[in-house]
Amino acid sequence: ALAGFRDAGLRIPHDMSIIGIDKSPLTEAVRPSLSLLAFPHHKMGELGTQMLMQMMEGEKVTSTHLIPELEGRETMAPPPRK
């Protein structure tokens, strides 16, 4: 996406912000560094284990929402002022 926008003459983040999903080594290797939504993997594992144990004991399992954290890096800028 970064190369495609650059080829189209758009400047990141001046003209377009890009936000990826989840951490990977590439998010820090590319330039500009990719902004992203980072999911709490440790918390996901804890909740998954709790849900599995509830299911194994025949309990009702309730859904849980995990909120990712926004890590703003070099590919994200505030909207332009009008």
N, C-alpha and C positions, 0 to 999 in steps of 0.2 A: 504494500500500500504506500509506504514511504517513497519508493522509487517511482511508482505510478503517478502520485501527486506531484512529485518533483518534475517528472517528464512533462506533465501538463502545465508546468509553469507556476504551480502553487507552492507557497512557502509554509512550511510547518514550523511553528504553530501560528504564524501570523495570519494566514488565510484559512487554515483548517487545523483543528485539533484531532489527534488520534489517540485513542485509549484502547489498550489491549486487555485481555482477560487472563488473570493468573500469572504468577511469576515463572519465568524460565530464564536460562542464561542469556538468551537472545535479547531480552528486554533491556539489559544493560550493555550489551555488546554493540547494538546498532546505534548510529548517530543520526539525528538526535536521540537521546535515550527515551525509550517508550514509557509513557504514563500508563498506569494499569489499575485494574481492580484486583486486589489481592484477597484471596479467600483464606480464612483461618483454618488451615489444614489440621492443626492439633485439635481444635474444638470440633471439627467435623468428625474426627476419629472418636473422640469422647462420646459425642452424641450418637454416632452410629453404633458404638458398643452398647450404650444404654438402651437404645431402641431394640437391638438384637436380644439383649437379656430380657427385656419386657416381653417380646414376642415369644421367646422360649418358655417363659413362665405363664403364657396365655393371657397376659395383660393387654389392654388396649394401648396401642401406640399412637401418640399424638405427633403431628407434624411440627417441626421446628424450623424457624427461618434464621439463617445466618446472614449477617450483613457484611459484605466485603468492605475492605478499607480502600479508599482511593489514594493511590500514590502518584501525586502529580510530579511529573518530571519535565523533560524538555519538549514533549510533543503536545503540551496542553497550555492554553492561554485563555484568559477571560475573554468574553465576547467583546467585539469592538464597540466603542461608544458611538451613539448615533448623533 
